[in-house]
Amino acid sequence: MLDRSQPLTLTDKERIRYSRHLFLPEVGETGQVLLKRAHVVVVGCGGLGSPALFYLAASGIGTLTFIDDDEIELSNLQRQILYKINHLGQSKAKAAEKVLASLNNHITLAPIVGKVNNDTIARYLQGADCVLDCSDSFTTRYVINRYCQANRIPLVAGAAQGLQGQVMAFDFRGDSPCYECLFPQDLSANNETPAQNCDTLGVLSPLLGIIGAQQALLAIKLLLKQAPLSHVAFFDGMTLLQNTISLKRDSDCPCCAASKKG
């Protein structure tokens, strides 16, 4: 992992690699150094995590931690674009490390084979500047949301099903609402049944690429401090229309109330 106590600059090779970023006034060399110094954690290396990780690695995020406890199956290859036939049966996190290392050898990769829960989250997300929730479990989403809010870590959450996708940004460095304001836990978590997961529900594969790429984009904007404090975007894969709305805190949100007490 990068030693962020030391000043960082770009090498000559990095200036060539990231030259299209350096041309942008919104990034430039100063912004690219910020990305180089950043530590982003991605929870879930599946349909959303795959494109998100590709773009974060390609963009020069200095340290990428990615977490998944699953192994690669044939049905994953329809949408989880990190993986190939020769990866079947391998750990998703370990296979992702090999692919991302072949894409960018200027960054630090930290794969974790494990599951995020109340017992592991502090260890797995230690030192994160931004977290991407690419998981497919309501339970995991609420654990991540509460931890990020309590520790003031920006969070970008994505979801996709059928032809509908959502991407949400919560900048907990400010007075942001949280995921639970949008999806109350007593309504969402209690409705999570075996019939409502990625094993039994369909999704068109490019939709995951669109949402995962937007998660990576929002993470970069948050790291560069160029993103709105908090918002949710709804994307319709049939019409290609996207509707973005700002979010406000729910006065009855128990997560936000707990955060204020803390």
N, C-alpha and C positions, 0 to 999 in steps of 0.2 A: 504494500500500500504506500502511496506517495507520502513523503514527509512534508506536510503542509506548513511546517514551521519555517521552512526554507523558501526564499524567493524563487520563483520559477520564471523561466523564459521559454520561448519556442526554439527548438533546434532548426537548422537549415532544412532538414528533411521534413520536419513538421510544418514549416512555412510553405513548402511545396504541397504537402498532403492536404493541408487545410486552406489552400490559397483562395478557394471560392468563398470560404467564410471570411477571410481577411479582406476581401473586396467589399464586404457588406458593412455599411456604417453602423448597423445594429450589433455587429459582432466585433470585427477588427481584431487586431492582435491582443488588445486588452481583454476582450471578451473570450477569445480562444484560450488565453491563459487561465481565465476563470473556469472554463470547462475542464482544462487540464488539471486544475487543482481540486475539482469537484469529485465527490463520492456519491454515486447514485446506486440505490438498492432496488432491484426488480424482484417482486414476489410473484412467481409463476413464470415458467419458461415454455408455455404452450402457445395457443393461437394468438394471443395478444402480446405475450412476452417475446415471441420470436421476432416480429418486425420491430418492436420497441428496442430490443437489444441490438439488432443489426444497426439501426440508425444511431443509437447512443454510442456504440463502439466506433462506427464510422465517423461520427462527429467529434471524437476525441475526448470523451469523458474520461478523466484520468484514472478513476477507480470504479469498476463495475462489480457489484456483488449481485448475484442472482441465485434464487432459492427455489428448489423444486424437489419433491420426494418421489416423483413418478419415473417410470421407465418408458421408453419409446415403443409404441405399438403401431402396427400397420395403419390403423384408422387415423392416427395422428397426422400422417403425411399429407392428408387432404388440405390441411390448414396451418400446420406448425412448420413453417418454412425454414427453420434452422436445421432440420434433420433430413437425412437421406436414408435410402434402403439399408446401407451398411451400418446405420446406427440402431437398427431394431434390437430391442432388448437391453440397450445401454441406458444408463442414468441420463435423464434430460439435462441436468446441470453439467455433468461431466462432458457430454457430447457437445453442449453449447459452448463450453470453454474451448474445445478444439476448433470449432468453426470460427468463433470470434477471434481466437489467436491468429488464425490464418488470414483474417481480414485486417487486423490492426495490431502490430507488435509494439506499438508505442504506449500502450495502456496496461494497467494492472487489472487482471481478471480474478475474481474470488468466487468460485462456484461453491454452493452449499447444498448438499443432499440432505434435505430435512423438511420439516413442516413448521410453518409459523403458527405459534399459539402463545398463550399467556406466559408459558414457561420459557420459551425460546426467543421471543421477539426482542428483548433488550439486547441479547447477545448478537443476534443476527443483524439487527439494524444499527448497531453501534457505529457512530461516526458518520451517519448518512446526512448528506445535505439536501437530498430529495428522495422520495420513495415513490415507486410506481406499483400500484396494486393491479396486477394482471391475473389475479386468482379467479377461481370460479366458485367460491364458497362464501355465502353470506357470513358465516361464523368468522372466517379469516378476515373478511373485509372490516368487520366491526372491531376486531382486535387491532388491526393495523391503524384504523381511524383513531381509536382512542390513544394508542401509543404516540402517533404522530402529533396529535393535538396536544397531548400532555408535554411533549418534548419540543414543540414548536418547529416541526419538520414539515416542509411543504409536501403535499400528497397529490398525486395524479392517479385517479381511478378510472378504469375502462370496463365496458361490458358490451357484449354483442350476442344477439340471438336472432335466428332467422335472417331477416333483412333489416333489422333495426339495431343501431348502436348508440352508445352513450360514452362521453368522455367528460370527466369532472376534474376540476382543479381547486384545491384548497390550500391557500397560502397561510399556514398557521404561524408564520412569523408576524402576522398582523392579527387583527380582531376578526378572524374568519369563521363562518359557519362550518359545519362538518358534514361528513357523509350521512351521519345519523339524523341530521336536520332534514335531509332530503328523503331518506329512507328509514323511518323509525324502526328500531330493532324489534320491537314487540310485534310489528306487522310483517316485516320481511323475513326475519330469521325463523319465525314460527311457521312460515309458509314454505320453507326449504325442505322438499321431500325428495326421495330417490327418483321420482318421476320428473323432477325439475333440475336436471343437471346436464352437463355437456355430453354425457354418455347416451342420452335418450332424446335430446332436442337437436334439431338441425340448425346449421348456420352456413351461409354461403362464404366460402373461404376468403375472397378478396375483402369482404367487410371487416374481417379481423385485421387485415393489413392496413386498412384505412384508419381504424380506431387505434391500433397499436402505434402506427406512425404518428398520429395526433398526440398520443401520450408522450412519445419521445420529444415531439416539438414543444409541447407545453412544459415538459421538464426543463428543456434547454432555455425556454423563455423565463421560467421561474429562476433558474440559476443566474441568468443575465438580468434579472429583476425587471422584465419587460412584459410580464403577464398580469392580467387582472387578478385581484385578490382571490376571488372565488367565482366560479361559474360552472354551468353544465351545458353541454351541447348535445342535441339529439340529432342523429343522422339517419335518414331514410334511404336505404339502399335501392328502393324501387324508383323513387323520384330524384334521387341525388340531392335532395334539399337538406339543409342543416339549419337548425334553429338553436340559437344560443341565448341563454338567459342568465342574469346575475342571481346570486343566491344571498339570502339573508338568514340570520340565525333564527331558529325556532325557539321561542321563549320557553317551550316545554321540553326541550331536548335534554335528557339526563346527562349526556356526554358533555355538552357545553356547560351545564350546571356544575358537573364534577370538576371541570377544568378551571372554572372561576374560583371554586373553593380551594383548589390546589395552589 
